[in-house]
C-alpha cells in the first residue's frame, strides 16, 4: 500500500465545481414538468455534497433531510471507471465510479462534479489494493503485485493448481455418477 501523503491538489478537492450545478439545471429542464420536483432535490444535493480525501480513504457526505455518508478505504477499491455523457463532456465534467467487492452491481461510490477527474482517477489507482511501487535507481515505476513478485515459486503454484484441477475432476465425476443413478466410483486421492 502506498504510504505517501495525499497530494495537496487532491486534498483540496472538497466541493464540486459550479459546472455540476449547471449540469443539474439542464438535466432538470429535460424532465419537463418534473422540474418542480427534481430541481429542488438537485439544488440541495449540490449544496450539501462534500468529499474528503485523506490518508485512510475517501469520505463523502450528501443530503439535508436524509443524510448519506460513505467512508471508503483505499484498500477496498477493486476498480475505477470514468463515465461522462455528452453534456458532462461539454461542461468538462466526468463521474469517477469506484467499484468495491460489496457484491452490488453498481459502483460503491461515485465522485461527481470535478474537472480534475483524471487526477482523481490516477491518485486512486496509486492507492488501491494490489498496487505497489518498485524502487529502481531512485525512480518509482508502477507495478501490480503478482505471485512471482511476492517470491512464490513456480513449482509451488503449479502443484496448487494441479491439486485444484484434480479435486474439480473428482467432484464432476461424482456429480455425473449421482445424476446417472449409479453408484459413484471414487478414484483414489493423489497427494
N, C-alpha and C positions, 0 to 999 in steps of 0.2 A: 504494500500500500504506500502511496505517496505521502511523505510526511512534510513536504514543503508547505510554507504558509500559503493561504489563499491570496492570489494576486489582488492588489488594491483595486484594479479595474473591475474585477468580478465582485469583490466585497462591497463596492459602492453601488451595485445594482440592487435597489430595494423596491422602487416603484416602477410600474410600467410606463412606457413612453406615451406622450399625448396622442400619438398616431393610433393607439389602441382605442381611445375614446372616439376618434373619427371613424374607425372601423365599426365600432359598436353602433354609432348613429346610422351609418349607411346600412348595416345589416338590419337594424330596426325598421328603417324605411321600407325595406324589401318585404317585411311581414305585413304590410298594408294596414288594415285596421288594428292589427295586433301590436302596433307601435305603442299604444297606450299602456300595454302591459310590459312589453319587452324593454322599452327604453328606460323606465324607472329601475327595473331589475338590473340592467346592464350599467346604469349610472352608479348605483350603489356597489356593484361588483368592481367597477373601475376604481372608485374612490376608496375602497377598503382592501384592494388587492395589494399584498405586501410579500416580498421574498427576502430571505436572508441566507447568504452563503457563508458558512463558517468552516472551521477545521473538521467538524464531525459530519456535516451533511447540509442538506437544503431544507429550509423551513418556509412554508407557505401559509399565509393567513388570508382569509377572504370571508366577507359576509358581515351583515349588520344585525339582522334578527336571528338568522341561522348561521352561526359562526362555524367555519370549517378550517381546521388546522391540519396540515400534513407535515410530518417530520420524516425525512428520508435520508438515511445514512448512505454515504458513497458506496459502501460495501454491498448494499442491496441492489445496486444498479446492474441490470443484465444487458440492456441495450438502449441506444439513444437514437431517436429519429427526428428529423426536421420536416415539418409539414407547413406548407403555405399555399393558399389559394391565390387566384388571380388578383383579387382586391388586396390581400395581405402583401403580395409582392409589390404591387403598385405603391403601397404605403411604406414599404421597406421593413415589413414585419414577418415573423415566422413563429410557429409554435415548436418548442423543443419538447418532444414527448419522451418521457423516461419510463422504460419498461422495467418491471421488477418480477421476481419469481412468485408473485402473490396468487397466481392461478386465474386472475381475471383476464378477460380478452382485451380490455382497454389498457391504456397506459396508467402507471401508478401515480404519475404526476405530470402535469402539462405546464410548462413555463411559457407564458404568453405575454406579448406586449413589449418585447425588447428588440431594438435594432441591432444589438450585439449578439444575436443568436448564434453566429458561428463561433465567437469567442467562448460563449457559454458551453456549446457542444464540445469544443476542444478541451476546455477545462474539465468538464465532466468525464470525458474519455480518459484523461490523465489520472482521475481519481477513482475510477470504477474498479471493482474487484477483478483480479487477474491481470491487471496492467502493471508492469514493472519497468523501471528504467535501468538499463545496463550501462555502467560506467566504463568507458573505454577511452583512455587517453584524455580524460577531462571532459569529453563530450558526452552528453546523455542522448542515447538513442532509444526510442520506444521499442519494447519487445513484449509480446504476450507470453505469459507463463505457460510452460509446457512440461510434460513429464521428463523429457530429455534435459531441459534446462534445470530442473529441480534435482537431477542426479539419478533418476530411476534408470536401471539398466534395461536394455532391450530384451534380454533373455527373461527377465522377471515379468515384463509386460506381456511377452508372447505366451508365457506359461499361464498367466492370469486369464488372458483372452481364450486360450485353449480350454481351460477349465470351464469357463462360461459357456463356450460352444458345446462341450460335452454334456453339461448339465441341461442346456436347452434341448439338445438332441434326445436325451433320456426323457425329458418332460413331454416332448412331442410324441415320442413312441408310446408312452403311457397313455396319453390322451387319445391317440389313434386306436390303441387296443381297447380302451374303455368304450369308445363310440362304436367299435365293431362288435362289441358284445362278447369278445373272447377274453380269456384270462391273459393279463399282460405278462410278457416275459421281460423281466428286469435284467438288463445287461449288467455285468459286474462293473463296479465303480473303479475307475483307474485313478490312482492317486499319485 
